[in-house]
Amino acid sequence: MPIYRHRHDVVVVGARAAGAAVGLLLARLGHDVVVVDRAVFPADTLSTHQLARTGVLALHRWGLLPDVLATGAPAIRQVTFTAAAESVTRSVKDKAGVDLLVAPRRYILDSLLADAAAAAGAHVRLGVNIDGVRLDTSGRAVGVYGHDRTGAALEIDARFVIGADGLGSRLARSVGARLVERRHHAGAAQYAYFDGLPWTGIELVAADRALAGVFPTHDGQACVWVCTPTTEARASRRRSSAHADAYTALLSRAAPELAVRLRDGRRTSPVTGMLRMPNMVRQTYGPGWALVGDAAVHRDAVTGYGMSDAYRDAELLAAALHDALSEDLDEQVALAGYQAERDLAFRDVFELTCALATYPPVPEFVEMQKQLGRAIDAQSADMAARPVPGERKLARI
């Protein structure tokens, strides 16, 4: 069987949040980019998938927010926060050009973004497993190799190899990316989908050693989730005959009124989630390669910020690669600049995530949530002040 061989400016491994975004922006900047993923879209993935203001702003900047809303993802315009039996409901304010939030299902959002990348000129190849990275004699990444759904071998040469293949990144292992920071990793998140009930907006309920919530999504459904320490999630499973019973018990303890309301609805999915979520940072770049999204930084889901982080960092990486490919900057300088900007941008929310994932007493937890809101607003303002990669081409689409 012949080997598929091709050469591109950039190969991106992973076509979900970060990977498809990098491919989209590089294609709009005029570069020859191929994006590969082992999944065949539409395909779901583990994610509570609510976008913070930064993530919604990214979609708005790329001209994709109207398309996301057109899929039926509801525009979320209010957030209710409950703690110590007191609830406060606030409207989503118009900041940085965004006056709504959104929580689209991943199998819809990821497909839309991959299609947008293809429409911009990126080569998108799905059902492709990347087995490793090809290095030259100096240790520089010069391409990847793997196989497609039929088992046919393939090799892709590229000036830059980008790992957007998630927490368990094979690309990161192949290039020997170091783990440079590892923090507290004892948080769990579990969720399921429900319908048959009215969902007026996002709901967050802070309780002793727990945070529960509701994100309205497609088809009149909502993602209903509960975050707890890993020890409590595992203890609940040991006491229960099924994962759904363990989830219900945790939700009933954290948000009893919400649990009662759900009895009048219908669970439409199995219970899923992660019982141990790392908070870690990997080496971000090396000769001929870079990481983005969860492959570079992974954090506990208690702040629901992973996708927003991924979209922001996709912009930073696309801009750096454009500078290197256009020879406006030396490659080392460009990628070092990407890491420096990323490190500055992610730090505040990352630190708050690590702190919240220890589940301090409720008053302290609530104060940290307020700090989180301010940090997200600051990140959104910073993003809004930057030029949009590929903006001139976007204006002609």
C-alpha positions in Angstrom: 0.0 0.0 0.0 1.5 3.4 -1.0 2.5 5.9 1.7 0.8 9.2 1.6 3.5 11.9 1.6 3.0 15.6 1.6 4.7 18.8 2.7 3.1 21.8 4.3 4.2 24.9 6.2 2.6 23.7 9.3 1.0 20.4 10.5 -1.3 20.6 13.4 -2.1 17.4 15.3 -5.5 17.7 16.9 -8.5 19.4 15.2 -10.6 20.4 18.2 -10.6 23.7 20.1 -7.0 24.8 19.9 -6.0 22.9 16.8 -8.8 23.9 14.5 -8.4 27.5 15.6 -4.7 27.5 14.8 -5.4 26.0 11.4 -8.2 28.5 10.7 -6.0 31.5 11.6 -2.9 30.3 9.8 -4.9 29.6 6.6 -6.5 33.1 6.8 -2.9 34.4 7.0 -2.1 32.7 3.8 -0.1 29.7 5.0 -0.2 26.1 3.9 -1.4 24.2 6.9 -2.8 20.7 7.4 -4.9 19.8 10.5 -5.2 16.1 11.4 -7.3 14.3 14.0 -7.9 10.7 14.9 -11.6 11.4 15.4 -14.1 11.7 12.5 -16.4 14.6 13.1 -19.0 15.1 14.3 -17.7 13.4 17.4 -18.2 14.3 21.1 -15.4 14.6 23.6 -15.2 14.9 27.4 -16.0 18.6 28.2 -18.5 20.7 30.1 -18.1 23.1 27.2 -19.2 26.5 28.6 -17.3 29.3 27.0 -16.3 32.2 29.2 -16.3 35.7 27.9 -12.8 35.3 26.4 -13.9 32.2 24.4 -17.0 33.9 23.1 -15.0 37.0 22.2 -12.6 34.8 20.2 -15.5 33.3 18.2 -16.8 36.9 17.6 -13.4 38.1 16.5 -13.1 35.2 14.0 -16.6 35.9 12.6 -18.0 32.6 13.8 -20.3 33.6 16.7 -23.3 34.1 14.4 -22.7 30.6 13.0 -22.5 29.1 16.5 -25.8 30.7 17.5 -27.3 29.6 14.2 -26.7 25.9 15.2 -29.3 26.4 18.0 -26.9 27.0 20.9 -28.8 29.4 23.1 -27.5 32.9 23.8 -27.1 32.9 27.6 -27.7 36.3 29.1 -27.9 35.7 32.8 -26.0 34.0 35.5 -27.3 33.0 38.9 -24.9 32.3 41.7 -26.1 30.6 44.9 -24.1 30.3 48.2 -25.2 30.0 51.8 -28.9 29.7 50.6 -28.8 33.1 49.0 -29.0 33.6 45.2 -27.9 36.5 43.1 -28.9 36.8 39.4 -27.0 39.2 37.1 -27.3 39.9 33.4 -24.3 39.3 31.3 -22.8 42.8 30.7 -21.6 44.1 27.4 -17.8 44.1 27.8 -15.1 43.8 25.1 -17.9 43.6 22.5 -19.6 40.6 24.0 -23.0 40.6 25.8 -23.7 36.9 25.9 -22.2 33.6 26.9 -22.7 30.2 25.1 -22.2 26.5 25.8 -22.5 24.7 22.5 -22.1 20.9 22.4 -18.6 19.9 21.4 -19.6 17.7 18.5 -21.3 20.7 17.0 -18.8 23.4 17.9 -15.7 21.4 16.9 -17.2 20.4 13.6 -18.1 24.0 12.9 -14.6 25.2 13.6 -12.9 22.5 11.6 -15.2 23.3 8.6 -14.3 27.0 9.0 -10.6 26.1 8.9 -11.2 24.1 5.7 -13.2 26.9 4.2 -10.3 29.3 4.9 -8.0 27.0 2.9 -6.6 24.6 5.6 -6.3 21.0 4.7 -8.3 19.1 7.3 -7.8 15.3 7.5 -9.9 13.4 9.9 -9.6 9.7 11.0 -5.8 10.1 11.0 -3.7 8.6 13.8 -0.3 10.3 14.3 2.1 7.7 15.7 5.1 10.0 16.2 7.2 12.9 15.2 10.1 12.8 12.7 13.3 14.5 13.9 16.3 15.4 11.9 19.9 14.7 13.0 19.9 18.0 15.0 16.8 17.0 16.9 14.5 19.4 15.1 10.9 18.3 14.4 10.5 18.1 10.6 7.2 16.2 10.3 4.9 13.5 11.6 4.1 9.9 10.6 1.0 7.8 11.2 -1.8 6.0 9.5 -5.4 6.7 8.3 -8.6 4.8 9.0 -7.8 2.2 6.3 -4.4 1.5 7.9 -2.5 3.2 5.1 0.7 4.8 6.2 1.3 8.5 5.9 4.1 11.0 6.4 3.7 14.7 6.6 6.7 17.0 6.4 6.4 20.5 7.7 8.5 23.4 8.8 6.5 23.5 12.1 4.8 20.7 14.0 2.0 21.7 16.4 0.7 19.6 19.2 -3.0 20.3 19.9 -3.7 16.7 20.9 -4.9 17.2 24.5 -3.8 16.2 28.0 -2.3 12.9 26.9 -0.5 14.5 24.0 1.5 11.9 22.0 3.3 14.7 20.2 4.5 16.1 23.5 5.9 12.7 24.4 7.5 12.3 21.0 9.4 15.6 21.2 10.3 15.1 24.9 8.4 18.2 26.1 9.2 18.6 29.8 6.6 18.9 32.5 7.6 22.3 34.0 4.9 22.8 36.6 2.6 20.3 38.4 0.2 21.5 41.0 -2.6 20.1 43.2 -4.5 17.6 41.1 -7.2 16.2 43.4 -10.4 17.6 41.8 -13.2 15.7 40.1 -16.0 16.8 37.7 -19.0 14.8 36.6 -21.9 15.7 34.4 -24.9 14.6 32.5 -27.5 16.2 30.2 -31.1 16.8 31.1 -34.2 18.1 29.2 -37.8 18.7 29.9 -37.2 21.8 32.2 -36.9 25.5 31.6 -33.3 26.8 31.7 -33.1 30.6 32.2 -29.4 30.9 32.2 -26.2 29.6 33.8 -26.6 28.5 37.4 -23.7 28.1 39.9 -24.2 26.7 43.4 -21.3 26.8 45.8 -21.4 24.5 48.8 -19.1 22.9 51.3 -16.4 21.2 49.2 -18.4 21.3 46.0 -19.5 23.5 43.1 -22.5 22.5 41.0 -24.0 24.1 38.0 -26.1 24.3 34.9 -25.1 25.3 31.3 -28.0 25.5 28.8 -27.1 24.0 25.5 -28.6 22.7 22.3 -32.0 21.1 21.8 -33.5 22.5 25.0 -31.0 20.5 27.1 -28.6 21.5 29.8 -25.3 20.2 31.0 -25.7 19.7 34.7 -22.4 19.2 36.5 -20.9 18.8 40.0 -17.2 19.4 40.9 -15.8 18.0 44.2 -12.6 16.8 45.6 -11.5 13.5 44.0 -11.7 11.7 47.4 -15.4 12.6 47.7 -16.2 11.6 44.2 -14.6 8.2 44.6 -16.2 7.7 48.0 -19.6 8.4 46.5 -18.9 5.8 43.8 -17.9 3.2 46.3 -21.2 3.7 48.2 -23.3 3.5 45.0 -24.3 0.7 42.8 -24.0 2.8 39.6 -22.2 6.0 38.5 -25.5 7.8 38.0 -26.5 7.1 41.6 -23.1 8.4 42.8 -23.5 11.6 40.7 -27.1 12.1 42.0 -25.9 11.8 45.6 -23.1 14.4 45.1 -25.5 16.7 43.3 -28.1 16.4 46.0 -25.6 17.3 48.7 -24.1 20.2 46.8 -27.3 21.7 45.2 -30.4 20.1 46.8 -32.9 22.4 45.2 -31.5 21.8 41.8 -31.5 18.0 42.4 -35.2 18.2 43.3 -36.0 20.2 40.1 -34.3 17.6 38.0 -36.8 15.0 39.1 -39.3 16.7 36.8 -36.9 16.5 33.9 -35.3 13.7 32.1 -31.6 12.6 32.0 -30.7 12.1 28.3 -27.1 10.9 28.6 -25.0 8.7 30.8 -23.0 10.3 33.6 -19.4 11.1 32.6 -16.5 13.1 33.7 -13.0 12.9 35.3 -12.2 11.8 38.8 -8.7 13.3 38.9 -7.9 16.4 36.9 -4.3 17.6 36.6 -3.2 21.2 36.9 0.0 21.2 34.9 2.1 23.1 32.5 4.4 21.6 29.8 7.4 23.1 28.0 5.6 25.0 25.2 8.0 25.0 22.3 11.3 23.6 20.9 13.1 23.3 17.6 10.4 23.1 14.9 7.5 22.3 17.4 5.1 24.0 19.7 2.2 22.9 22.0 -1.2 24.6 22.4 -4.4 23.9 24.3 -4.6 21.1 26.9 -1.4 19.7 25.4 0.5 22.7 26.8 -1.6 23.7 29.9 -4.3 21.6 31.6 -6.3 22.8 34.5 -9.2 21.6 36.8 -12.7 22.1 35.3 -13.9 24.0 38.4 -13.4 27.3 36.5 -14.7 26.0 33.2 -11.9 27.8 31.4 -10.1 25.2 29.3 -11.7 26.1 25.9 -11.4 29.8 26.4 -7.7 29.3 27.3 -7.3 27.2 24.1 -8.9 29.8 21.8 -6.8 32.7 23.3 -3.6 30.7 23.0 -4.4 29.6 19.4 -4.4 33.3 18.5 -1.1 33.9 20.2 0.5 30.9 18.5 -0.9 31.6 15.1 0.6 35.2 15.3 4.0 33.8 16.3 4.1 31.2 13.6 3.0 33.8 11.0 6.0 36.0 12.1 8.4 33.0 11.8 7.0 31.8 8.5 7.0 35.3 7.0 10.6 35.7 8.4 9.5 38.9 10.2 11.1 37.3 13.3 13.6 34.7 14.0 11.9 31.4 14.8 13.4 31.2 18.3 12.3 34.8 19.0 8.8 34.2 17.7 8.1 31.1 19.7 9.7 32.5 22.8 7.4 35.4 22.4 4.4 33.0 22.2 5.4 31.3 25.4 6.0 34.6 27.2 2.6 36.0 26.1 0.9 32.7 27.0 2.6 32.6 30.4 1.5 36.1 31.2 -2.1 35.6 29.9 -2.9 32.3 31.6 -1.3 32.8 35.0 -4.1 34.6 37.0 -6.9 32.2 36.0 -4.6 29.2 36.4 -3.6 30.2 40.0 -7.3 30.8 40.9 -8.2 27.5 39.4 -5.6 25.7 41.5 -6.8 27.5 44.6 -10.5 26.8 43.9 -9.8 23.2 43.3 -8.8 22.8 46.9 -12.3 23.7 47.9 -11.7 26.2 50.7 -14.5 27.4 53.0 -17.5 28.8 51.1 -16.9 32.5 52.0 -13.3 32.2 50.7 -14.5 30.2 47.7 -17.0 32.9 46.8 -14.4 35.7 47.1 -12.2 33.7 44.7 -15.1 33.4 42.3 -15.3 37.2 42.3 -11.6 37.4 41.6 -12.1 35.0 38.8 -14.7 37.2 37.2 -12.3 40.2 37.3 -9.5 38.1 35.8 -11.6 36.9 32.9 -12.8 40.5 32.2 -9.1 41.6 32.2 -8.1 38.8 29.8 -11.1 39.7 27.5 -10.0 43.3 27.4 -6.4 42.3 26.6 -7.7 40.1 23.7 -10.0 42.8 22.4 -7.0 45.2 22.2 -4.9 42.8 20.0 -5.2 42.7 16.2 -7.1 39.6 14.9 -4.8 37.2 13.0 -5.9 37.1 9.4 -8.4 40.0 9.9 -7.9 41.4 6.4 -8.8 38.0 4.9 -11.8 37.7 7.3 -13.1 41.0 6.0 -13.3 39.5 2.5 -15.1 36.3 3.5 
